[in-house]
Amino acid sequence: MQLQDVMTPQLEYIGQNQSMIDAARMMREHDIGMLPVIEENQIVGVLTDRDIVTRGLADGIDPETPVSRVMTTGVELRYTDDDVEEAAKLMEQQQIRRLIVVDRTERCVGVVSLGDLATRADQTQLGGEALKEVSQPTH
C-alpha cells in the first residue's frame, strides 16, 4: 500500500512571514493542527498547534510574530508512492506524528498522520504500533 492510498489531502499551507495568529486562525477555520510552511514553493518547515503554544505563547512571544520563529524545521518528506509500512517505521523511530507527502515535483499534496494509519491502512495494528512508539516519552 502506498502513502497516496492513506494520506489526507492537505492543500492548506502558510508562508514563513505570516503571523502565528494567522496560522492559528487558519487551523481553526480548517480544523487542522499542522500547516506546511512554504517559501518560494518549497517546504521550509511545518507549524503545529503545539509549536504555537510551546514555542510561542508559553515564551510570551507576540502572536503577530512570523511563524518562522516558532516552526519546526528539518521536516521529513515522503513521496506519494512510498510504502505505508516504511513510513510508519520512520514515524516510530523518529517519534513523528505527521509526515508531509509530496509528489515527484516536490509539491506538497497531503499529510499522513497517525490517525490515517490507524483508520485507513489495511493493517490496523500498524497505526497502533506507530502510536505506541511515537507516544513514548523522550529524555
Salt bridges, closest charged atoms under 4 A:
GLU12 OE1 - HIS30 NE2 3.29
GLU29 OE2 - HIS30 NE2 3.71
ASP51 OD1 - ARG55 NH1 3.37
GLU76 OE1 - ARG78 NH2 3.42
ASP81 OD1 - ARG104 NH2 2.77
GLU86 OE2 - LYS89 NZ 3.58
ASP103 OD2 - ARG107 NE 3.33
ASP116 OD1 - ARG120 NH1 3.08
